[in-house]
Amino acid sequence: MKFNTTIFFLMFTFALIAQTPSSFEGISIEQDTFLNGRDASFYEDGDALFPSQYHFEWDYWQGGWAISSMTDSVTSGPGNLYSAKTGHGIEGSQNYAVGQQGAVIALTGEAVGQPLKGVYITNTTYAHNSMRDGDDFAKKFGGDTGDDPDFFRLTIKAYAQGQLFPDSVDFYLADFRFEDNDQDYIVKDWTWVDLSSLSENVPLGTVDSLLFTLYSTDSNDWGFNTPLFYCIDNFNGDFLTANDSPELAEQELELFPNPVVDEVVINWPGNLSEAGVITVIDASGKVVIQKETRWDQVRLDLSGLVPGVYVVRQTIGKTIWTGKVIKL
């Protein structure tokens, strides 16, 4: 019995190791182009399929996933539909995927039925700028005063043997519900989202696909006004550190006091002339604070957060400083 158990454990461990994440670099496209279902009904990369629907009669991308290498992080409007706000994939890579409302990822190969890992997510330039500025169809998040409690949420659920399980992972692409408007944010960097909890209450060996749905507080009788698009990269991969990539340099971020009740002070790690982005992530992988910072903005108000352990990440260029803080 011990022998059989050992064999099973080794086989299970090997299966986990053998899973191939979807980086989309295996899909051949030129720089500043995209694939949107006109050429194929799905795209395959790593151990996953990414279905795409194109409406040939009306000539538009109808649903599912597009594969993109677009780099325009500035231009607003639907003409720039396929660009990530970052202007590139994770770690500066070329390719990434753009998703729509109701997009599904089908697991294949070694990934079928194995515990899920995670995915990197960010906004499209189109959605980000629409929420930041407002446009002909959608409001500026926060309103004129910044006090409107707007949010844009991506919810991910797992299918197993045709059944959609109720457990979900929520990721806020924008959140303006904080009492302190300085804590309001619109995601503009690649952010790690842990999907492992989706496997916990599903019978082992049965998770076969994931469903992605969007919700915005900006809506009317005809539906949501916020552009319903987002970007993903390194699907079902691991959280990347400096050890995983020569493109990233990671150092320890100094935080005090720690533990903290209300306000934590960050020992600014960068060149005083540089701007950076600071991100606070809770234990579930949700971004709870994200904002631009400069050398004179070294105090971070955590009073609105529930007690727990949080990861604080400061990004300046290709250097990342990371620390943990205990919120009392």
WOSULKA-V765426 format. One record per residue. N is the residue number from 1. RES is the residue in three letters. SS is DSSP state (A for helix, B for strand, O for the rest). PSI is psi in radians with two decimals (999 if undefined). Layout:
[[N RES SS PSI] [N RES SS PSI]]
//
This chain:
[[1 MET O -0.75] [2 LYS A -0.70] [3 PHE A -0.81] [4 ASN A -0.70] [5 THR A -0.71] [6 THR A -0.76] [7 ILE A -0.78] [8 PHE A -0.76] [9 PHE A -0.76] [10 LEU A -0.72] [11 MET A -0.72] [12 PHE A -0.75] [13 THR A -0.74] [14 PHE A -0.69] [15 ALA A -0.69] [16 LEU A -0.77] [17 ILE A -0.60] [18 ALA A -0.22] [19 GLN O 2.40] [20 THR O 2.07] [21 PRO O 2.85] [22 SER B 1.80] [23 SER O -0.24] [24 PHE O 0.03] [25 GLU O -0.29] [26 GLY O -0.13] [27 ILE O 2.11] [28 SER O 1.91] [29 ILE O 2.65] [30 GLU O 2.80] [31 GLN O 2.44] [32 ASP O 0.72] [33 THR O 3.10] [34 PHE B 2.78] [35 LEU B 2.21] [36 ASN O 0.53] [37 GLY O -0.15] [38 ARG O -0.56] [39 ASP O -0.31] [40 ALA O 2.69] [41 SER O -0.19] [42 PHE B 2.82] [43 TYR B 2.44] [44 GLU B 2.27] [45 ASP O 2.37] [46 GLY O -2.59] [47 ASP O 1.00] [48 ALA B 2.62] [49 LEU B 2.46] [50 PHE B 1.61] [51 PRO B 2.58] [52 SER B 2.44] [53 GLN B 2.23] [54 TYR B 2.31] [55 HIS B 1.75] [56 PHE O -0.57] [57 GLU O -0.74] [58 TRP O -0.03] [59 ASP O 1.04] [60 TYR B 2.77] [61 TRP B 1.99] [62 GLN B -0.58] [63 GLY B 3.05] [64 GLY B -2.35] [65 TRP B 2.57] [66 ALA B 2.59] [67 ILE B 2.24] [68 SER B 2.61] [69 SER O 0.42] [70 MET B 2.57] [71 THR O 0.13] [72 ASP O 1.77] [73 SER O 0.19] [74 VAL O -0.83] [75 THR O 2.25] [76 SER O 2.82] [77 GLY O 2.88] [78 PRO A -0.28] [79 GLY A -0.27] [80 ASN A 0.77] [81 LEU O -0.57] [82 TYR O 0.21] [83 SER B 2.37] [84 ALA B 2.58] [85 LYS O -0.45] [86 THR O -0.43] [87 GLY O 0.11] [88 HIS O 3.03] [89 GLY O -3.11] [90 ILE A 2.52] [91 GLU A 0.37] [92 GLY A 0.21] [93 SER O 2.91] [94 GLN O -0.82] [95 ASN O 2.66] [96 TYR B 3.10] [97 ALA B 2.53] [98 VAL B 2.26] [99 GLY B 2.71] [100 GLN B 3.10] [101 GLN O 2.26] [102 GLY O 0.26] [103 ALA B 2.56] [104 VAL B 2.45] [105 ILE B 2.20] [106 ALA B 2.18] [107 LEU B 2.57] [108 THR O 2.98] [109 GLY A -2.36] [110 GLU A -0.27] [111 ALA A -0.38] [112 VAL O 2.12] [113 GLY O -0.04] [114 GLN O 2.76] [115 PRO O 2.36] [116 LEU O 2.72] [117 LYS O -1.60] [118 GLY B -3.00] [119 VAL B 2.62] [120 TYR B 2.38] [121 ILE B 2.52] [122 THR B 3.04] [123 ASN O 2.72] [124 THR B 2.76] [125 THR A -0.69] [126 TYR A -0.93] [127 ALA A -0.77] [128 HIS A -0.89] [129 ASN A -0.55] [130 SER A -0.78] [131 MET A -0.61] [132 ARG A -0.73] [133 ASP A -0.39] [134 GLY O 2.81] [135 ASP O -2.86] [136 ASP O -0.36] [137 PHE O -0.52] [138 ALA O 2.68] [139 LYS O 2.80] [140 LYS O 2.17] [141 PHE O 2.41] [142 GLY O -0.27] [143 GLY O -3.01] [144 ASP O -0.57] [145 THR O -0.30] [146 GLY O 0.03] [147 ASP O -0.20] [148 ASP O 2.25] [149 PRO O 1.07] [150 ASP O 2.67] [151 PHE B 2.75] [152 PHE B 1.98] [153 ARG B 2.37] [154 LEU B 2.18] [155 THR B 2.31] [156 ILE B 2.23] [157 LYS B 2.80] [158 ALA B 2.42] [159 TYR B 2.49] [160 ALA B 2.03] [161 GLN O 0.78] [162 GLY O -0.07] [163 GLN B 2.28] [164 LEU B 2.04] [165 PHE B 2.58] [166 PRO B -0.43] [167 ASP B 2.49] [168 SER B 2.79] [169 VAL B 2.14] [170 ASP B 2.35] [171 PHE B 2.20] [172 TYR B 1.91] [173 LEU B -0.36] [174 ALA B 2.53] [175 ASP B 2.02] [176 PHE O 0.54] [177 ARG O 0.02] [178 PHE O 2.53] [179 GLU O -0.65] [180 ASP O 1.95] [181 ASN A -0.37] [182 ASP A -0.31] [183 GLN A -0.18] [184 ASP O 2.57] [185 TYR B 2.72] [186 ILE B 2.15] [187 VAL O 2.28] [188 LYS O 0.10] [189 ASP O 2.82] [190 TRP O 2.20] [191 THR B 2.28] [192 TRP B 2.31] [193 VAL B 2.09] [194 ASP B 2.13] [195 LEU O 0.07] [196 SER A -0.50] [197 SER A -0.38] [198 LEU A -0.33] [199 SER A -0.22] [200 GLU O -0.69] [201 ASN O 0.28] [202 VAL O 2.34] [203 PRO O 2.35] [204 LEU O 2.32] [205 GLY O 0.26] [206 THR O -0.28] [207 VAL B 2.15] [208 ASP B -0.25] [209 SER B 2.89] [210 LEU B 2.54] [211 LEU B 2.31] [212 PHE B 2.11] [213 THR B 2.61] [214 LEU B 2.58] [215 TYR B 2.35] [216 SER B 2.52] [217 THR O -0.27] [218 ASP O 1.73] [219 SER B 2.93] [220 ASN B -2.89] [221 ASP O -0.33] [222 TRP O -0.06] [223 GLY B -2.78] [224 PHE B 2.49] [225 ASN O -0.54] [226 THR O 2.36] [227 PRO O 2.15] [228 LEU O 1.21] [229 PHE B 2.72] [230 TYR B 2.96] [231 CYS B 2.58] [232 ILE B 2.76] [233 ASP B 2.78] [234 ASN B 0.87] [235 PHE B 2.36] [236 ASN B 0.53] [237 GLY B -2.98] [238 ASP O 2.84] [239 PHE O 2.26] [240 LEU O 2.37] [241 THR O 3.14] [242 ALA O -0.49] [243 ASN O -0.43] [244 ASP O -0.38] [245 SER O 2.25] [246 PRO O -0.21] [247 GLU O -0.36] [248 LEU O 2.45] [249 ALA B 2.22] [250 GLU B 2.36] [251 GLN B 2.93] [252 GLU B 2.38] [253 LEU O 2.26] [254 GLU O 2.19] [255 LEU B 2.36] [256 PHE B 2.62] [257 PRO O 2.79] [258 ASN O 1.87] [259 PRO O 2.87] [260 VAL B 2.59] [261 VAL O -0.91] [262 ASP O -1.09] [263 GLU B 2.23] [264 VAL B 2.46] [265 VAL B 2.30] [266 ILE B 2.19] [267 ASN O 1.73] [268 TRP O 2.10] [269 PRO O -0.22] [270 GLY O -3.11] [271 ASN O 2.35] [272 LEU O -0.30] [273 SER O -0.11] [274 GLU O 2.52] [275 ALA O 2.65] [276 GLY B -3.14] [277 VAL B 2.26] [278 ILE B 2.35] [279 THR B 2.33] [280 VAL B 2.23] [281 ILE B 2.31] [282 ASP O -3.10] [283 ALA O -0.36] [284 SER O -0.08] [285 GLY O 0.05] [286 LYS O 2.35] [287 VAL B 2.07] [288 VAL B -0.38] [289 ILE B 2.37] [290 GLN B 2.19] [291 LYS B 2.72] [292 GLU B 2.52] [293 THR B 2.68] [294 ARG O 3.13] [295 TRP O -0.49] [296 ASP O 0.13] [297 GLN O 1.28] [298 VAL O 0.10] [299 ARG B 2.32] [300 LEU B 2.14] [301 ASP B 2.00] [302 LEU O 0.19] [303 SER O -0.45] [304 GLY O 0.01] [305 LEU O 2.62] [306 VAL O 2.69] [307 PRO O 2.50] [308 GLY B -3.03] [309 VAL B 2.30] [310 TYR B 2.52] [311 VAL B 2.27] [312 VAL B 2.16] [313 ARG B 2.15] [314 GLN B 2.14] [315 THR B 2.21] [316 ILE B 1.89] [317 GLY O -2.18] [318 LYS O 0.32] [319 THR B 2.35] [320 ILE B 2.24] [321 TRP B 2.30] [322 THR B 2.41] [323 GLY B 2.91] [324 LYS B 2.47] [325 VAL B 2.47] [326 ILE B 2.06] [327 LYS B 2.11] [328 LEU O 999]]
//
